[in-house]
Amino acid sequence: MKLAIIIPCYNEEANIKKVVDECNLLSIPNVEVETIVVNDCSTDNSLEILKKEKINHLNLPVNLGIGGAVQTGFKYAYRNGFDMAVQLDGDGQHPPQEISKLITPILQNELDVVIGSRFIEKKGFQSTKGRRWGIRILEHWCFFLTRIRIKDITSGFRLLNRKALAIVENEYPDAYPEPETIVLYGLNNLRIGEVPVEMRARDGGKSSIKNGQSLYYMVKVALGMFFMMVKLKRYG
């Protein structure tokens, strides 16, 4: 079995080498692991670090945003014969050793998409109170649209099997993809579930969601989820 660790990277010079070094220490029995960083036109020294440290990476010619960067990694994994791919944020919030928790339901053929959740056992970094409030609202909105209950709906720590990769290779949201993809997976009849993981606060850099933008983000994502559902039902 082959697993691709996809790390989207935009201005993560403070974290990216440490994250990749941790990934290189990961050992999963009977699973071959390859780490691929997707540099999304970083304007800091991220690309120079990737080149200097000889880190396996894809360098995008234009900035595509988080969705485009992640989909590029998934396309690479699917087209190069990987059985599974996991998205791992480049800011250090997702400990690579937690991947072993995500991979078990895939190897046992129980799920097609496994999401690492902060909110099942409530260990580790839990985000701010305001963001948790917004996540809870999106959780209920997702259930209303799809009848799928995901507690940590904005978690980007996700592992997909090859069946799921075949779907995201062709269709993937761009701006804030994590909640919208739940709709995408659900309407494609994929088996989706969560496992408890322990995340960390980011080691450096800045979040793409600035202070005061949480309400705007929540409304934008809720609309994106709705239009994703309409699109798939109309043309799917």
HELIX and SHEET records of a PDB file:
HELIX    1   1 ILE A   16  ASN A   24  1                                   9    
HELIX    2   2 SER A   46  LYS A   52  1                                   7    
HELIX    3   3 GLY A   65  ARG A   79  1                                  15    
HELIX    4   4 PRO A   96  GLU A   98  5                                   3    
HELIX    5   5 ILE A   99  LEU A  107  1                                   9    
HELIX    6   6 LYS A  129  THR A  146  1                                  18    
HELIX    7   7 ARG A  162  VAL A  168  1                                   7    
HELIX    8   8 PRO A  177  LEU A  187  1                                  11    
HELIX    9   9 SER A  214  TYR A  235  1                                  22    
SHEET    1   A 7 HIS A  57  ASN A  59  0                                        
SHEET    2   A 7 GLU A  32  ASN A  39  1                                        
SHEET    3   A 7 LYS A   2  CYS A   9  1                                        
SHEET    4   A 7 MET A  84  GLN A  87  1                                        
SHEET    5   A 7 ARG A 158  ASN A 161 -1                                        
SHEET    6   A 7 VAL A 113  SER A 117 -1                                        
SHEET    7   A 7 ILE A 192  PRO A 196  1                                        
END                                                                             
